[in-house]
Amino acid sequence: MRAERGGAALEVEARRRPSAPAEVPEPATVIARGERVYLRTLTPGDLRHLAAWADDPFLERMVGSDFLRTYRRLYDGDAAFFEAALADPSQVAFIVMADDGRLAPVGLVRLFNIHLSEGYAFLETVIADRTCIRKGCGVEAGKLMCAYGLDVLSLRRIEAKVYEYNFLSINSLKRNGFRQEGVLRQAGFQGGQHCDVIVFGILREELEAQRRKEAHPERFHFPFIAEPREG
């Protein structure tokens, strides 16, 4: 989940978004491949999927993604969200695709509140396709995004926050080597009730050690290397 507020550029841009329709989607670029999923760049055609995910009460309860909330509430489904998301220097968002031949995306993963000078960012993973839950897709998507954070952004620390009842996300973070670092008591609000938010974190050396444990570390392959962005 995203418990910290970031991506302020999206909110500013929402107030001056144009009414022009979205352009024809450009071919997506594959960023990283795993055994179950691969990550690719966001395209205008993905907006219809974001709209469906933003209206999914299950995802709202389990993740509470401000990325999806911004698209639904501030942009009201406007296609200008696509360009604003790409222009936001405080985050990097990728679409998660299952490597089984299906054409529709299964979720998204992103690093947000990126602070390159301090070397840290927050991780959010959203697996929207129910058929991919409990199959390791979220674990691998998060793993690939963390590898991107190390290899491309040179991060030294990645944080994540989850609602206390989201056991699937808690398990995914632990499987990727994240450690519980604290509890924000009653910091979440879902379904009309307050709940605790659990804080997880992982350091660069811990991520590197986690990657060395992999039987096939070559699967962390980046055919596209982006220049780190200042934020």
C-alpha positions in Angstrom: 0.0 0.0 0.0 1.0 3.6 -0.3 0.6 5.2 3.2 2.9 8.1 2.5 1.5 10.9 0.2 3.6 11.5 -2.8 3.3 12.2 -6.5 2.3 15.8 -5.9 3.0 16.6 -9.6 -0.1 14.4 -10.5 -2.3 16.5 -8.3 -1.0 19.8 -9.6 -1.4 18.6 -13.2 -4.9 17.5 -12.5 -6.1 21.1 -12.0 -4.9 22.0 -15.5 -5.4 18.8 -17.5 -6.4 19.3 -21.1 -9.5 17.9 -22.6 -7.8 16.3 -25.6 -8.3 12.6 -26.1 -5.6 10.1 -25.5 -3.1 9.5 -28.4 -2.7 6.1 -30.0 -0.8 3.9 -27.5 2.9 3.4 -28.2 4.3 -0.1 -28.0 5.3 -0.9 -24.4 8.9 -1.5 -23.4 9.7 -4.6 -21.3 11.8 -3.5 -18.3 12.4 -6.8 -16.5 11.5 -10.4 -16.8 11.0 -13.0 -14.1 9.8 -16.6 -14.2 6.1 -15.8 -13.7 5.7 -12.2 -14.6 7.4 -9.3 -16.5 7.3 -5.6 -16.0 6.6 -3.2 -18.9 6.1 0.5 -19.3 2.7 2.1 -18.9 0.8 3.0 -22.1 -2.4 5.1 -22.7 -4.3 1.9 -23.4 -3.7 0.8 -19.8 -5.9 3.6 -18.5 -9.0 1.5 -18.9 -7.5 -1.1 -16.6 -6.5 1.5 -14.1 -10.1 2.7 -14.1 -11.4 -0.8 -13.3 -8.9 -1.3 -10.6 -9.6 2.1 -9.1 -13.3 1.1 -8.7 -12.5 -2.3 -7.2 -13.5 -2.3 -3.5 -11.3 -5.3 -2.8 -8.2 -3.5 -4.0 -9.2 -0.4 -2.1 -9.5 -2.3 1.1 -6.3 -4.3 0.7 -4.0 -1.8 -0.9 -5.6 1.7 -0.7 -3.4 2.9 -3.6 -3.1 6.7 -3.9 -2.0 6.1 -7.5 -5.4 4.7 -8.3 -7.2 7.1 -6.1 -5.6 10.0 -7.9 -6.7 8.7 -11.3 -10.3 8.2 -10.1 -10.8 11.2 -7.9 -8.6 14.0 -9.2 -8.5 13.0 -12.9 -12.0 11.4 -13.1 -10.7 9.0 -15.7 -9.1 11.7 -17.9 -6.4 10.5 -20.3 -4.1 13.4 -19.1 -3.2 11.2 -16.2 -1.0 9.1 -18.5 1.4 12.0 -19.3 1.2 13.4 -15.8 2.3 10.0 -14.4 5.2 9.8 -16.8 6.3 13.4 -15.9 6.2 12.9 -12.2 9.8 12.7 -11.0 8.9 11.3 -7.6 7.8 7.9 -8.9 8.3 5.1 -11.4 5.3 2.9 -12.2 5.3 -0.3 -14.4 2.5 -2.7 -15.5 2.7 -6.3 -14.3 2.1 -8.9 -17.0 1.8 -12.6 -16.5 4.2 -14.6 -18.6 1.6 -17.1 -19.6 0.4 -15.6 -22.9 -2.6 -13.6 -21.5 -2.9 -10.1 -23.1 -4.5 -8.2 -20.2 -2.2 -6.8 -17.4 -2.6 -8.4 -14.0 -1.5 -5.4 -11.9 1.0 -2.7 -11.4 4.1 -2.0 -9.3 5.8 1.2 -8.5 8.5 3.0 -6.5 7.2 6.3 -5.2 8.4 9.2 -3.0 11.8 8.6 -4.6 14.6 10.5 -2.9 17.7 9.9 -5.0 20.0 12.1 -2.9 19.1 10.1 0.3 18.8 6.9 -1.7 15.4 5.6 -0.6 11.9 5.1 -1.9 8.6 3.3 -1.1 7.3 0.2 -2.8 3.7 -0.5 -3.8 2.6 -3.7 -5.5 -1.0 -4.2 -6.8 -2.1 -7.6 -8.2 -5.5 -6.9 -9.5 -6.2 -10.2 -11.3 -7.6 -12.6 -8.7 -6.4 -15.7 -10.7 -2.8 -14.5 -10.0 -3.2 -14.3 -6.2 -1.3 -16.8 -4.2 0.8 -17.8 -7.2 3.9 -15.8 -6.5 3.1 -13.1 -9.0 3.1 -10.3 -6.4 6.3 -11.6 -4.8 8.1 -11.7 -8.1 6.8 -8.3 -9.3 8.0 -6.7 -6.0 11.4 -8.5 -6.4 11.9 -7.2 -9.9 11.0 -3.7 -8.9 13.4 -3.8 -6.0 16.1 -5.0 -8.4 15.2 -2.0 -10.6 15.6 0.2 -7.6 19.1 -1.1 -7.0 20.4 -1.4 -10.5 18.9 1.7 -12.1 18.1 4.1 -9.3 21.0 3.1 -7.0 18.7 3.1 -4.0 20.1 2.1 -0.6 16.8 1.5 1.1 13.2 0.6 0.1 10.2 0.9 2.4 6.7 -0.5 2.3 3.6 -0.1 4.4 0.7 -2.5 4.6 -2.6 -2.7 6.5 -2.4 -5.1 9.4 -4.9 -7.5 7.9 -3.3 -7.8 4.5 -1.5 -11.0 5.2 -0.8 -11.7 1.5 1.3 -8.5 1.2 2.9 -9.1 4.5 4.0 -12.5 3.4 5.2 -11.2 0.0 7.4 -8.6 1.7 8.9 -11.2 4.1 9.6 -13.6 1.2 11.5 -10.8 -0.5 13.7 -10.2 2.6 11.9 -7.2 4.0 11.9 -6.8 7.8 9.2 -5.4 10.0 10.4 -2.2 11.5 7.4 -0.9 13.3 3.7 -0.3 13.6 1.8 2.9 13.0 -1.1 2.5 15.4 -4.5 3.3 13.9 -2.9 5.1 11.0 -5.1 3.4 8.4 -8.8 3.9 7.8 -10.8 1.4 5.8 -14.4 0.3 5.9 -15.3 3.0 8.4 -12.8 1.7 10.9 -9.2 2.6 11.9 -6.5 0.0 11.6 -2.8 -0.4 12.2 -0.3 0.1 9.4 2.8 -2.1 9.5 6.1 -0.7 8.3 8.6 -2.8 6.5 12.1 -2.0 5.2 15.0 -3.5 3.4 18.6 -2.2 2.9 20.7 -2.4 -0.2 23.1 -5.0 1.3 20.1 -7.1 2.4 18.6 -6.9 -1.1 21.9 -8.0 -2.6 22.2 -10.9 -0.2 18.6 -11.9 -1.1 19.5 -11.9 -4.8 22.5 -14.1 -4.3 20.2 -16.7 -2.8 18.3 -17.0 -6.1 18.9 -20.2 -8.0 18.9 -18.3 -11.3 20.0 -14.7 -10.6 20.3 -14.1 -14.4 16.5 -13.7 -14.5 17.1 -10.1 -13.3 17.8 -8.9 -16.8 17.1 -5.3 -17.8 17.0 -4.9 -21.6 16.1 -1.2 -21.0 18.1 0.9 -18.5 16.7 4.3 -17.7 18.7 7.3 -16.5 18.1 7.9 -12.8 15.8 10.9 -12.3 16.3 13.6 -9.8 13.5 14.2 -7.4 
